[in-house]
Amino acid sequence: MQQIINFLIRYKIFLLYLFLLLISCIFTFQSHSYHQSKFLNSSNYISGSIYTFSDNVTSYFGLREENNKLVEENKRLRDKLFNNVVLSPSLIDSTSVDYEVVRGRVINNSYADQRNYITINKGKNDSIVQDMGVITDKGILGIVENTSDKFSTVQSILSDKSNINAKIKNSNHFGSLVWENTTDYNVVQLIDIPRLVPLTIGDTIVTGAMSSIFPENIPIGTIKRFDLDNSKSFYFIDVELFNDMTNIGNIYIIRNLNRKEVLELEAETEAND
């Protein structure tokens, strides 16, 4: 208490000045409409700025919830797309269901090794099993390799073990998508395309129909350049990926409901040959 008294005594002139200044400001604002309007405008500006900042903060923390809603909506649309369901309510929808889509997120991603793997936050508890396809909203990502209860590892298309059926869009010419130039994580290679196939830089490459893992026509990338292997009469094609493999977040895991039946039938056919 003594310190407070000493402070008031030491700065009594300055405090008196502040008090008189406050009184004069009050009288001025009360007697002049111009000053009142300026004061109110300043108050409104400050309060408006505070409200705007508060709204921006609230919106920022609500982004994850909004993003999850968008991802879930994309999942439902992809379910319909992969199963050839007509989206128009005026038409009759297809009743056959060949694929199911599970949404998830990447929690770890490698892209600088020869055999890159991606870890996702879905596993056996979510009915994820080996050899399920994984894509993003831009294109294919890889194939599920191993699973635990809550997580799975995905063999990235950026792996020298990766081999995926792919084709030139709007044609039936297909080959194998591999990663031979393992120093470039933006480009993969399409091989086994015959020399008779007309190619153009910028042509779109998509998944082929010869796969039990991915639905047909999922985007992969565009032709960056191509060379002809004269000894084998096949093209060697560089494909620039649609995906930025260094920046992957939300993903979709694709379950082919007919895959087991197809594989069993093919195995039986091979055994009878």
Buried (B, 14 or more C-beta within 10 A) or exposed (E): EEEEEEEEEEEEEEEEEEEEEEEEEEEEBEEEEEEEEEEEEEEEEEEEEEEEEEEEEEEEEEEEEEEEEEBEEBBEEBBBBBBEBEEEEEEEEEEEBBBBBBBBEBEEBBBEEEBBBBBBBBBEEBEBBEEBBBBBBBBBBBBBBEBEEEBBBBBBBBBEEBBBBBBBEEEEBBBBBBBEEBEBBBBBBBBBBEEEBEBEEEBBBBBBEEBBBBBBBBBBBBBBEBEEEEEEEBBBBBBBBBBEBEEBEBBBBBBBEEBEEEEEEEEEEEEEE
